[in-house]
């Protein structure tokens, strides 16, 4: 269903919803163990979020990308990406995202 949604958003040229669809697909791939595919789609979601200037999208998509990198054991890169997610959460001013992303950084340090 996420692929069908992505196809529709691509036809409509709805970039922000395309980023969400890429991210949702990436989460599915990650749960299936396809970390390469998940990383690729999360990076595409980040790229689109940058293109449209979506701070919420950047915060969320960087965080999701960090999760994939951490799952791989690539903790240095995951930390860098989590810090980017936290940066955008701070720019948004979302206490919930700031707390969540800060917690992930603390977990990543251990």
N, C-alpha and C positions, 0 to 999 in steps of 0.2 A: 504494500500500500504506500509506503514511503517513496518507492521508486515511481509509482504512478503519480503521486503528488508532485514529485520533482519534475516529472515530464510536463505536467500541467503548468507549473510555475515557470518552467523554461519557455514554453510556448507563449505564455503571457508576458514574459520578460520581467517577472516580479522577482527582483534580485534578493530582497530581504527574506522572502519566503523560500527562495532557493537555498540560501545559506542555512536556514532552519532545517530544510529537508535533507541537505547534505549532512548536517550534524546528526539528525535522527538516524539516518542510514549508517553513519559511522558508529553510533552507539550499538546498533544491531550487530554490525560486523565485529566490534570489539567483544561483545558478549559471545559471539560464535568463535572467538579466538583468532580472527583475521586482523591482527594488529597492523599489518602493512596497509591493508585496505582502509582500516579505520583512520590511521594517521593521514593517509592521502585525502580522505574526504573531510576530516577536520581541518586540514590545511586549506582545502578549497573553501570551506565555510569561513575561515579566518580571512582569506583573500577577498571574498565577496563582502564580508562585514566591513573590511577596510575600505573597499570601493564605495560602499553606500554610507559610510560614516556612522555605523551603528555601534555605539559604545556598549550597549547591552549585549549585542551579538559578539563583539570582540571579547568582552569579559567572559561570557559563557563559552565561546568556542576555544579561546586560549585555555580555559580551565579544562575543557574536555580533551584537548590535545595533550595537556600536561598529564592527564590521567592515563592516556595511552603510553606516553613516554615512561611514566613511573611504573606501569605494569610491565614494561619491557626491562625495567631495571636501569634505565638511562636516567638516573636521578639528577645528575647535574643539569641536563637539558630540561628535565621536568621542572626543576626548581626555577630555572630561567623563565620558562613559559608560565608557571604559576605566578611569578612576580609580575608578568605582563597582565595576567588576568586580574590580579589584585590592583594594579595600577588603574585599569579601566573601571573596576568596581569602585575605587576611591573617587574617580572622576565623576561617576554617576551619583555617588553619595548614597549608595545602598548599604545600610548597616548589615543586612542579612548576607549579601554577597561578600562583603568585607570580612565578616566573621567566618563564613564558610571557607573562603579562599585562604585566609590566614591560618585556619586549622589545617588545611591541606599542606601548606608550607611547613608547618610544625611537624606533621606526620612524615613528610618527605625528608626532613632533616634527620630522622631517626633511622 
